[in-house]
Amino acid sequence: SDLWRIEKPIFAKDYCIDCQFCWIYCPDVSIISRDKKMIGIDMDHCKGCGICVEVCPTNPKSLIMFSEQTALDEALSSWPEKKKKEEK
């Protein structure tokens, strides 16, 4: 794999609401979107900057940064639970 990228975004489509924020903000045109639906990430162009994760609004996020070596199934199985709103 690419030695220069330390972290990579992994996409969990179950949480995605197709808001297109990741596609709009990605500086490397690495988000693959068809008919305004998020399909995945073009890892040939992704530099691992993490902006897609920053702008993702879902809870939990649909995109999370993982180490470059992390396998997809390993990442998906460790996905965080939905965060509860803290009661005052």
Disulfide bonds with the S-S distance in Angstrom:
none
